[in-house]
Amino acid sequence: MALAESGCEEGLTLLRRLANQDLEPMVLTAIGDALVRLGRRFPDDPSPLLKLLSSGSVALVEGGIRAVAMLRLKLPYDAVRRIVEHASHPRHSQVRFWVAAAAGGWDGPEVEGFLRACANDGLADTRRAAMAALQKTYIKWNPL
């Protein structure tokens, strides 16, 4: 996370190598966050997160989506659709909060349906994030 915060793009090689290791989930979450922050070629570039979605690592994906939410990225529609589809699957319930938190700047029927479902989630923070996103606003989250 320090590499990402400092903008140290030279750290991408190390982070990509670490992403393939069997590490603690919180470490992988931090790596996923850093890969999205450092790997973007332009401000709203979805490609680093889309790569993580296909990695099969729940922790990496969670970190990547967390970065998207914290950066309030307004991703292209196709990327948003893939993210919402991923988070809608029952196996990926742990990422729903961060997807809802990221969705304040997203549009589309899939987004609205996802957020309406999240508005009834069992977790209060997920409900709160979804309600804010439905109003096209963001709540300030501090994951640390």
N, C-alpha and C positions, 0 to 999 in steps of 0.2 A: 504494500500500500504506500510505503514511503517512496518507492520508485515512481509510482504513478503520480503521487502528489507533487513530486519534484519535477515531473515531466521528463524523466530520464528514459528516453526511447531506447537507449543502448541496453536497458534492462529487459527488453522484450524477448531476446533470445533465451536468457536465463528463465524468465517467467514461463515461456512456452515449454521449456524442458521440465520445469518443476510441475507444470500442469499435468504431465503424464506420470507423475510419481504417486505412490500410495501415501498420501499425507493426510493429516487431520482435516476434517471437513471445513473448519473455520479458516485454515490456511489456504485451502483450495478456493474458498469463497473470496478471500482477499486477493488471490491470484486472478480469479475471474473478473473481479472488479478492476484490477490493474490492467489486465489485457484489453478490456473495453476502453478504458481511459487512454491508454498509450497507443493502442492499435488503430485508432480512427485516422483515416486519411483526410477527412473533412469533418466539420463539427457534428453533423447528424448522420454520420456513416454507420450503418447497421451491420456491416460485415463482420467485425470482431464478435459481436453477440451472436450472429447467425452461425458462425463457426462453433461457438460454444454450445449452441442448441443441438448441434449434431455430434457433440463429444460424448454424450451419454452420462456425463458427470453432473449430478444434481447440484453439488456444491459450486462448481465452476459456473453453471448457468445462473444460480442464485446470485453469485457475485456480479456477474455480467449485467443481469437485470437490475440489480441494486445500483450499479454505476449509471445505467440509463435513467433510472428514476432520480438519482441525486443530481445528475447533469440536466435533467428535464429535456431530454432529446426528443425532437419531433421527427420521428423516423418515417420513412416512406411507407405507404399503405401496405404493400406486399410484406414488408418486414413486420409491421404491426400485426397483420393477420397471422403470420407464422408464430409470433410470440404469444398471442392470445390463444391460438390453437394449442400450443405447447402447455400453457398454464391451465387450460381448461381440462386437460387430461387428469383423471383422478390420481395417477402416480406422481403428479407434479404439484400437488396442493401447497407445498411449502413455498412456492415462488409466487403464489397468487397475490400476496400482500404487496410485493415489490412491483408486480405488473400493474396492479391497481394504482399504486403510488406514482407510477410512470405515466399513466394514461390520461392525465389532465390535458395534454396537448394533442391527443390522438382522436381520430374520427373513424366512423364506419359502423355499420350495423353489428359486426362481430364485437367491436369494442363496447358498444352500448349494452349488448346482451351479456357480455362477460361482466361488466361492471354492475349490472342489475343483479346478476347471480352473486357477485361478491358482496353486494349490499345486504345480503342475508347470510353471510359467512358466520361461522361460529366464533371467529376472532374479532374482537372489537376494533383493533387497528386496521384490519382488512376492510371492515364495514366503513370505517371513517375515511380511509383512503378512497374507496369506491364512491362514496357520496360526494367527496370533494371533486373527484375526477368527472363525475356526472355533471357537476356544475362548472366544468372546465377550469378548475382551480387546482392548486397544489398545496399540500401541507408540508411544512418544513420538517424533515426527518433527520435525525442524527443517529446513524448506526453505531457510532463508537461511544 
